[in-house]
Amino acid sequence: MSAADNIATILSSGARLTVPLAFAACGEYVAQRAGTLNISVEAMMLGAAFGSIAVASATGSATIGLVAGALVGVAVAFVHGILSHRVQINTFVVGLVLNALVLGLTSYLITVSTFTGHQVWQVDIPVLRDIPIIGPMLFVQRWPVYLLLAVVPLTWWLVERSRWGLELRAVGENPQAADVSGIEVNKRRRQALLWCGLLAGLGGAYLAVGEVGSFNQNMTAGRGYLVIAAVIFGAWRLGRTLIGCVVFGLADAMRLALPALGVTMNSQLLIAAPYLLALLAMLVFATAHREPRALAQPFQRGTT
């Protein structure tokens, strides 16, 4: 293969690996703007990946599996919201427990279950797919990729232009003032978590029924934590957050592509590369930009 072919392969792989990160990051961005540092995004993605394949195998439809995966993400978000906002358990503890629970549960279920592989259909856009390098990268993709093109502007509009988004941002910046003005703080935070669960579920489900067509143990492999890093990398701005997803997606693509291209590197270093990059991004950008003032701060009042 020529150098141009190698570059095209890496870019195409990077685009595919960016998609599940971007779906989940749109949701995590909303949750963090509301003041919730949602650690359970990993559980949402992993549970959705398993649920999507299980339902797709049972129904014979990858599309129904994708929808089911999104609903699994919403279910995890619902549990997280109830435990952290109503029961008032520390949100970090809730997130870590949900991550461990879903990892253990899916690891057990995959050993006692047999699923048939299913993938959503691919969309090839005529003429545009023939453009060198970017054609296969952008215009020969599974259909949920094009759904992402609607999710991104919708998420931006919800946060930046809608009344709900105004209240959401107020809750993330000054929950006490928001409460005085009549905004139900924890209700808005739970709603943000549900949006995060929906999109993280779509990301995890896409990974299973879009990208791979099957489920493997610990399939998400820490991608939920990369999503959290991407939001911090993006300085809590949606556009920059998506750039972070692209960076991490390309790093993951390089990890997979370099051995196939004959480049000899330590395999463990290659596996760790995207996560080392995420750690570096968090160290640099978390201190260089201001986070929402009430991020990760619980809010309590008489009734929530």
Contacts in CASP RR format, 6 or more apart in sequence:
PFRMAT RR
TARGET T0000
AUTHOR 0000-0000-0000
METHOD contacts of the structure
MODEL  1
MSAADNIATILSSGARLTVPLAFAACGEYVAQRAGTLNISVEAMMLGAAF
GSIAVASATGSATIGLVAGALVGVAVAFVHGILSHRVQINTFVVGLVLNA
LVLGLTSYLITVSTFTGHQVWQVDIPVLRDIPIIGPMLFVQRWPVYLLLA
VVPLTWWLVERSRWGLELRAVGENPQAADVSGIEVNKRRRQALLWCGLLA
GLGGAYLAVGEVGSFNQNMTAGRGYLVIAAVIFGAWRLGRTLIGCVVFGL
ADAMRLALPALGVTMNSQLLIAAPYLLALLAMLVFATAHREPRALAQPFQ
RGTT
1 9 0 8 1.000
4 132 0 8 1.000
4 133 0 8 1.000
6 257 0 8 1.000
6 261 0 8 1.000
7 133 0 8 1.000
8 132 0 8 1.000
8 133 0 8 1.000
8 136 0 8 1.000
8 137 0 8 1.000
9 257 0 8 1.000
10 250 0 8 1.000
10 253 0 8 1.000
10 254 0 8 1.000
10 257 0 8 1.000
11 133 0 8 1.000
11 134 0 8 1.000
11 137 0 8 1.000
11 250 0 8 1.000
11 253 0 8 1.000
12 136 0 8 1.000
12 137 0 8 1.000
13 253 0 8 1.000
13 256 0 8 1.000
13 257 0 8 1.000
14 246 0 8 1.000
14 249 0 8 1.000
14 250 0 8 1.000
14 252 0 8 1.000
14 253 0 8 1.000
15 137 0 8 1.000
15 138 0 8 1.000
15 141 0 8 1.000
15 145 0 8 1.000
16 141 0 8 1.000
16 145 0 8 1.000
16 211 0 8 1.000
17 211 0 8 1.000
17 249 0 8 1.000
17 250 0 8 1.000
17 252 0 8 1.000
17 253 0 8 1.000
18 245 0 8 1.000
18 246 0 8 1.000
18 248 0 8 1.000
18 249 0 8 1.000
18 250 0 8 1.000
19 141 0 8 1.000
19 144 0 8 1.000
19 145 0 8 1.000
19 148 0 8 1.000
19 203 0 8 1.000
19 206 0 8 1.000
19 211 0 8 1.000
20 45 0 8 1.000
20 203 0 8 1.000
20 204 0 8 1.000
20 206 0 8 1.000
20 207 0 8 1.000
20 211 0 8 1.000
20 220 0 8 1.000
20 223 0 8 1.000
21 203 0 8 1.000
21 223 0 8 1.000
21 226 0 8 1.000
21 227 0 8 1.000
21 230 0 8 1.000
21 245 0 8 1.000
21 248 0 8 1.000
21 249 0 8 1.000
22 148 0 8 1.000
22 152 0 8 1.000
22 242 0 8 1.000
22 245 0 8 1.000
23 148 0 8 1.000
23 151 0 8 1.000
23 199 0 8 1.000
23 200 0 8 1.000
23 201 0 8 1.000
23 202 0 8 1.000
23 203 0 8 1.000
23 204 0 8 1.000
23 206 0 8 1.000
24 41 0 8 1.000
24 44 0 8 1.000
24 45 0 8 1.000
24 196 0 8 1.000
24 199 0 8 1.000
24 200 0 8 1.000
24 201 0 8 1.000
24 203 0 8 1.000
24 204 0 8 1.000
24 223 0 8 1.000
24 224 0 8 1.000
24 227 0 8 1.000
25 227 0 8 1.000
25 230 0 8 1.000
25 231 0 8 1.000
25 241 0 8 1.000
25 242 0 8 1.000
25 244 0 8 1.000
25 245 0 8 1.000
26 151 0 8 1.000
26 152 0 8 1.000
26 155 0 8 1.000
26 199 0 8 1.000
26 238 0 8 1.000
26 241 0 8 1.000
26 242 0 8 1.000
27 41 0 8 1.000
27 155 0 8 1.000
27 195 0 8 1.000
27 196 0 8 1.000
27 197 0 8 1.000
27 198 0 8 1.000
27 199 0 8 1.000
27 200 0 8 1.000
28 38 0 8 1.000
28 41 0 8 1.000
28 196 0 8 1.000
28 200 0 8 1.000
28 227 0 8 1.000
28 228 0 8 1.000
28 230 0 8 1.000
28 231 0 8 1.000
29 155 0 8 1.000
29 159 0 8 1.000
29 231 0 8 1.000
29 236 0 8 1.000
29 238 0 8 1.000
29 241 0 8 1.000
30 155 0 8 1.000
30 158 0 8 1.000
30 159 0 8 1.000
30 168 0 8 1.000
30 192 0 8 1.000
30 195 0 8 1.000
30 196 0 8 1.000
31 37 0 8 1.000
31 38 0 8 1.000
31 41 0 8 1.000
31 189 0 8 1.000
31 192 0 8 1.000
31 193 0 8 1.000
31 195 0 8 1.000
31 196 0 8 1.000
32 38 0 8 1.000
32 231 0 8 1.000
32 236 0 8 1.000
32 291 0 8 1.000
32 292 0 8 1.000
32 295 0 8 1.000
33 159 0 8 1.000
33 168 0 8 1.000
33 169 0 8 1.000
33 172 0 8 1.000
33 192 0 8 1.000
33 236 0 8 1.000
33 292 0 8 1.000
34 168 0 8 1.000
34 169 0 8 1.000
34 171 0 8 1.000
34 172 0 8 1.000
34 188 0 8 1.000
34 189 0 8 1.000
34 191 0 8 1.000
34 192 0 8 1.000
34 193 0 8 1.000
34 292 0 8 1.000
35 171 0 8 1.000
35 172 0 8 1.000
35 175 0 8 1.000
35 189 0 8 1.000
35 192 0 8 1.000
35 292 0 8 1.000
35 294 0 8 1.000
35 295 0 8 1.000
35 296 0 8 1.000
35 297 0 8 1.000
36 84 0 8 1.000
36 91 0 8 1.000
36 189 0 8 1.000
36 192 0 8 1.000
36 193 0 8 1.000
36 295 0 8 1.000
36 296 0 8 1.000
37 91 0 8 1.000
37 92 0 8 1.000
37 228 0 8 1.000
37 295 0 8 1.000
37 296 0 8 1.000
38 80 0 8 1.000
38 91 0 8 1.000
38 95 0 8 1.000
38 193 0 8 1.000
38 196 0 8 1.000
38 228 0 8 1.000
39 91 0 8 1.000
39 92 0 8 1.000
39 94 0 8 1.000
39 95 0 8 1.000
39 96 0 8 1.000
39 99 0 8 1.000
39 228 0 8 1.000
40 76 0 8 1.000
40 77 0 8 1.000
40 80 0 8 1.000
40 94 0 8 1.000
40 95 0 8 1.000
40 98 0 8 1.000
40 99 0 8 1.000
41 196 0 8 1.000
41 197 0 8 1.000
41 200 0 8 1.000
41 224 0 8 1.000
41 227 0 8 1.000
41 228 0 8 1.000
42 99 0 8 1.000
42 102 0 8 1.000
42 220 0 8 1.000
42 222 0 8 1.000
42 223 0 8 1.000
42 224 0 8 1.000
42 225 0 8 1.000
43 76 0 8 1.000
43 95 0 8 1.000
43 98 0 8 1.000
43 99 0 8 1.000
43 101 0 8 1.000
43 102 0 8 1.000
43 103 0 8 1.000
44 72 0 8 1.000
44 73 0 8 1.000
44 76 0 8 1.000
44 77 0 8 1.000
44 196 0 8 1.000
44 197 0 8 1.000
44 200 0 8 1.000
44 201 0 8 1.000
44 204 0 8 1.000
45 73 0 8 1.000
45 200 0 8 1.000
45 201 0 8 1.000
45 203 0 8 1.000
45 204 0 8 1.000
45 207 0 8 1.000
45 220 0 8 1.000
45 223 0 8 1.000
45 224 0 8 1.000
45 227 0 8 1.000
46 99 0 8 1.000
46 102 0 8 1.000
46 103 0 8 1.000
46 106 0 8 1.000
46 204 0 8 1.000
46 218 0 8 1.000
46 219 0 8 1.000
46 220 0 8 1.000
47 69 0 8 1.000
47 72 0 8 1.000
47 73 0 8 1.000
47 76 0 8 1.000
47 102 0 8 1.000
47 106 0 8 1.000
47 201 0 8 1.000
47 204 0 8 1.000
48 69 0 8 1.000
48 70 0 8 1.000
48 72 0 8 1.000
48 73 0 8 1.000
48 200 0 8 1.000
48 201 0 8 1.000
48 202 0 8 1.000
48 203 0 8 1.000
48 204 0 8 1.000
48 205 0 8 1.000
48 208 0 8 1.000
49 69 0 8 1.000
49 106 0 8 1.000
49 204 0 8 1.000
49 205 0 8 1.000
49 207 0 8 1.000
49 208 0 8 1.000
49 215 0 8 1.000
49 219 0 8 1.000
49 220 0 8 1.000
50 72 0 8 1.000
50 106 0 8 1.000
50 109 0 8 1.000
50 110 0 8 1.000
50 208 0 8 1.000
50 215 0 8 1.000
50 219 0 8 1.000
51 65 0 8 1.000
51 68 0 8 1.000
51 69 0 8 1.000
51 72 0 8 1.000
51 205 0 8 1.000
51 208 0 8 1.000
51 215 0 8 1.000
52 62 0 8 1.000
52 65 0 8 1.000
52 66 0 8 1.000
52 68 0 8 1.000
52 69 0 8 1.000
52 72 0 8 1.000
52 204 0 8 1.000
52 205 0 8 1.000
52 208 0 8 1.000
52 209 0 8 1.000
53 65 0 8 1.000
53 115 0 8 1.000
53 117 0 8 1.000
53 118 0 8 1.000
53 208 0 8 1.000
53 209 0 8 1.000
53 213 0 8 1.000
53 214 0 8 1.000
53 215 0 8 1.000
54 68 0 8 1.000
54 109 0 8 1.000
54 113 0 8 1.000
54 115 0 8 1.000
54 215 0 8 1.000
55 64 0 8 1.000
55 65 0 8 1.000
55 68 0 8 1.000
55 69 0 8 1.000
56 62 0 8 1.000
56 64 0 8 1.000
56 65 0 8 1.000
56 66 0 8 1.000
56 68 0 8 1.000
56 115 0 8 1.000
56 117 0 8 1.000
56 118 0 8 1.000
56 209 0 8 1.000
57 115 0 8 1.000
57 116 0 8 1.000
57 117 0 8 1.000
57 118 0 8 1.000
59 65 0 8 1.000
60 116 0 8 1.000
60 118 0 8 1.000
61 118 0 8 1.000
62 118 0 8 1.000
62 119 0 8 1.000
62 120 0 8 1.000
62 121 0 8 1.000
62 209 0 8 1.000
62 210 0 8 1.000
62 213 0 8 1.000
63 120 0 8 1.000
65 118 0 8 1.000
65 205 0 8 1.000
65 209 0 8 1.000
66 120 0 8 1.000
66 144 0 8 1.000
66 202 0 8 1.000
66 205 0 8 1.000
66 206 0 8 1.000
66 209 0 8 1.000
66 210 0 8 1.000
68 205 0 8 1.000
69 201 0 8 1.000
69 202 0 8 1.000
69 204 0 8 1.000
69 205 0 8 1.000
70 197 0 8 1.000
70 198 0 8 1.000
70 201 0 8 1.000
70 202 0 8 1.000
70 205 0 8 1.000
72 201 0 8 1.000
72 205 0 8 1.000
73 197 0 8 1.000
73 198 0 8 1.000
73 200 0 8 1.000
73 201 0 8 1.000
74 194 0 8 1.000
74 197 0 8 1.000
74 198 0 8 1.000
74 201 0 8 1.000
76 98 0 8 1.000
76 102 0 8 1.000
76 197 0 8 1.000
77 193 0 8 1.000
77 194 0 8 1.000
77 196 0 8 1.000
77 197 0 8 1.000
77 198 0 8 1.000
77 200 0 8 1.000
78 193 0 8 1.000
78 194 0 8 1.000
79 98 0 8 1.000
80 91 0 8 1.000
80 94 0 8 1.000
80 95 0 8 1.000
80 98 0 8 1.000
80 193 0 8 1.000
81 94 0 8 1.000
81 189 0 8 1.000
81 190 0 8 1.000
81 193 0 8 1.000
82 190 0 8 1.000
83 89 0 8 1.000
83 94 0 8 1.000
84 90 0 8 1.000
84 91 0 8 1.000
84 94 0 8 1.000
84 298 0 8 1.000
85 186 0 8 1.000
85 189 0 8 1.000
85 190 0 8 1.000
85 304 0 8 1.000
86 186 0 8 1.000
86 304 0 8 1.000
88 298 0 8 1.000
88 300 0 8 1.000
90 298 0 8 1.000
91 296 0 8 1.000
91 298 0 8 1.000
92 296 0 8 1.000
103 218 0 8 1.000
106 215 0 8 1.000
106 217 0 8 1.000
106 218 0 8 1.000
107 217 0 8 1.000
107 218 0 8 1.000
110 215 0 8 1.000
110 216 0 8 1.000
110 217 0 8 1.000
115 214 0 8 1.000
115 215 0 8 1.000
117 213 0 8 1.000
117 214 0 8 1.000
118 209 0 8 1.000
118 213 0 8 1.000
119 142 0 8 1.000
119 209 0 8 1.000
119 210 0 8 1.000
119 213 0 8 1.000
120 142 0 8 1.000
120 143 0 8 1.000
120 144 0 8 1.000
120 209 0 8 1.000
120 210 0 8 1.000
121 142 0 8 1.000
121 143 0 8 1.000
122 140 0 8 1.000
122 141 0 8 1.000
122 142 0 8 1.000
122 143 0 8 1.000
123 140 0 8 1.000
123 141 0 8 1.000
123 142 0 8 1.000
123 143 0 8 1.000
123 145 0 8 1.000
123 146 0 8 1.000
124 139 0 8 1.000
124 140 0 8 1.000
125 139 0 8 1.000
125 140 0 8 1.000
128 135 0 8 1.000
128 138 0 8 1.000
128 139 0 8 1.000
129 135 0 8 1.000
129 136 0 8 1.000
129 139 0 8 1.000
129 140 0 8 1.000
131 139 0 8 1.000
142 206 0 8 1.000
142 210 0 8 1.000
142 211 0 8 1.000
144 202 0 8 1.000
144 206 0 8 1.000
144 210 0 8 1.000
145 206 0 8 1.000
147 202 0 8 1.000
151 199 0 8 1.000
151 202 0 8 1.000
152 238 0 8 1.000
152 242 0 8 1.000
155 195 0 8 1.000
155 199 0 8 1.000
155 238 0 8 1.000
156 238 0 8 1.000
156 239 0 8 1.000
158 164 0 8 1.000
158 165 0 8 1.000
158 195 0 8 1.000
159 165 0 8 1.000
159 168 0 8 1.000
159 169 0 8 1.000
159 238 0 8 1.000
164 188 0 8 1.000
164 191 0 8 1.000
167 178 0 8 1.000
167 183 0 8 1.000
167 188 0 8 1.000
168 188 0 8 1.000
168 191 0 8 1.000
168 192 0 8 1.000
169 292 0 8 1.000
170 177 0 8 1.000
170 178 0 8 1.000
170 181 0 8 1.000
170 183 0 8 1.000
171 178 0 8 1.000
171 183 0 8 1.000
171 185 0 8 1.000
171 188 0 8 1.000
171 189 0 8 1.000
171 294 0 8 1.000
171 299 0 8 1.000
172 178 0 8 1.000
172 292 0 8 1.000
172 293 0 8 1.000
172 294 0 8 1.000
172 295 0 8 1.000
173 292 0 8 1.000
173 293 0 8 1.000
173 294 0 8 1.000
174 293 0 8 1.000
174 294 0 8 1.000
175 185 0 8 1.000
175 294 0 8 1.000
175 297 0 8 1.000
175 299 0 8 1.000
176 299 0 8 1.000
178 185 0 8 1.000
178 188 0 8 1.000
179 185 0 8 1.000
179 299 0 8 1.000
179 301 0 8 1.000
184 304 0 8 1.000
185 299 0 8 1.000
185 301 0 8 1.000
185 304 0 8 1.000
186 299 0 8 1.000
186 304 0 8 1.000
187 304 0 8 1.000
189 299 0 8 1.000
200 224 0 8 1.000
200 227 0 8 1.000
204 220 0 8 1.000
207 219 0 8 1.000
207 220 0 8 1.000
207 223 0 8 1.000
208 214 0 8 1.000
208 215 0 8 1.000
208 219 0 8 1.000
212 219 0 8 1.000
222 275 0 8 1.000
225 275 0 8 1.000
225 278 0 8 1.000
226 248 0 8 1.000
226 274 0 8 1.000
226 275 0 8 1.000
226 278 0 8 1.000
227 245 0 8 1.000
229 248 0 8 1.000
229 278 0 8 1.000
229 279 0 8 1.000
229 281 0 8 1.000
229 282 0 8 1.000
230 241 0 8 1.000
230 242 0 8 1.000
230 244 0 8 1.000
230 245 0 8 1.000
230 248 0 8 1.000
230 278 0 8 1.000
230 281 0 8 1.000
231 241 0 8 1.000
232 281 0 8 1.000
232 282 0 8 1.000
232 285 0 8 1.000
232 286 0 8 1.000
232 291 0 8 1.000
233 240 0 8 1.000
233 241 0 8 1.000
233 243 0 8 1.000
233 244 0 8 1.000
233 247 0 8 1.000
233 278 0 8 1.000
233 281 0 8 1.000
233 282 0 8 1.000
233 285 0 8 1.000
234 240 0 8 1.000
234 241 0 8 1.000
234 243 0 8 1.000
234 244 0 8 1.000
234 285 0 8 1.000
234 289 0 8 1.000
235 285 0 8 1.000
235 288 0 8 1.000
235 289 0 8 1.000
236 289 0 8 1.000
236 291 0 8 1.000
236 292 0 8 1.000
244 281 0 8 1.000
247 277 0 8 1.000
247 281 0 8 1.000
248 274 0 8 1.000
248 277 0 8 1.000
248 278 0 8 1.000
249 274 0 8 1.000
251 273 0 8 1.000
251 274 0 8 1.000
251 277 0 8 1.000
252 274 0 8 1.000
254 273 0 8 1.000
255 270 0 8 1.000
255 271 0 8 1.000
255 273 0 8 1.000
255 274 0 8 1.000
258 265 0 8 1.000
258 270 0 8 1.000
259 265 0 8 1.000
259 267 0 8 1.000
259 270 0 8 1.000
END
